[in-house]
Structures are given as C-alpha cells and as structure tokens.
Amino acid sequence: MSKIVALVYLSLDGVMENPAWTGPYFTEEHGAYQHERLFASDALLLGRETYEGFVQAWPGMTDEDGFADRMNSMPKHVVSTTLETTEWNATLVKGDLAEEVAALKERYERDILVYGSGALIRSLVTEGLVDELKLWIHPVVVGEGKRLFPEGTQMSRWTLAGTKTFDSGALILDYRPSGE
C-alpha cells in the first residue's frame, strides 16, 4: 500500500503561491532531491490549480536525466469539482475524497506524491490522509500570497521525522501525523 506524500515549497512567511521565488535557491542539490522524490512515487495527486499549471508546462518538456519523461508518463489523479475532462495521463477524482484516496493508496505500492495543491493538502490533512508532509522552506519572505495553512485551518499535530538542509539555505522539514 502506498503513502500520500505532500511536498510543498514555502517561504519563511508561509507563502506557497506562485513559487517563482524559489528559483534563486534551486541548485543541483535541489534537483537531485526532487528527482529522488519523483522516482520514489508511482503517481501524482494534484488539485485543479496545480494540475492546470503543470499541464501547460510539462507535456512539451524533455531532459537528459529522465525527470521530464517520468513526470509526463506517470499517472496523475486530479481532485476537482469543476473540471469535466483531463489530459496528460490524468484522471479525475470525484466523489468522497477519503474513499477515493483510500482506493488510490490500495492501487499503488510506492508513494503518491502531492505537489503544491494547497486546498487539496488542507482537505487531505483534515481527513487524516497525509502520511508525510514535507515542507520545503526557502529563506525568503514573500510578503503576500496564499499560505498553506491560512487562519481558520483545523488544528492537527505532527511529529518531526527528519530534516534536510541545502547549501542554498533552504531546508525540508519532514513531518508525520502524531496520531493525537
């Protein structure tokens, strides 16, 4: 059975929206970590906005290390109440989120990776469906934009399972649900 692994780029002030601000910190070391996470996964689970951004950018990409090929070829599952159709090897997830995600977890053996998709991650956290929450903190204050957990988000408790630091000053805080 697979795990739901959410990997989110965040600024120091908690902004996740339009993460172009990560560019100055993205190094070969960052790329290697992203490569490792993608290749440890069997599928992507995406919210509508992230899916729509990815489907505009990724299908035409190629590279030498196989990342783009993997991204383009792996199954994608898109949670949306407004989309009617999908492309780019994607299927719609409609209906009860907990039931649908539980079925996806049974379907795959390795991780199901969630990129971005703030509203989806909040829903998954509320339902107790996130197995690993990897917060990729970048040393920048953005000042405005959507936050992963805005005011009014339901409280949940997490246990730090590990950290990864990068020479760029970015770090990953790797959390698991505490079970409380």
Secondary structure, DSSP 4 states (H G I P E B T S, - for coil): ---EEEEEEEETT-B-SSGGGGGGG--HHHHHHHHHHHHTEEEEEEEHHHHHHHHHHSTT---SSSHHHHHHHS-EEEE-SS-----SSEEEE-S-HHHHHHHHHHH-SSEEEEES-HHHHHHHHHTT--SEEEEEEES----SS-BSS-TTPPP--EEEEEEEE-TTS-EEEEEEE---
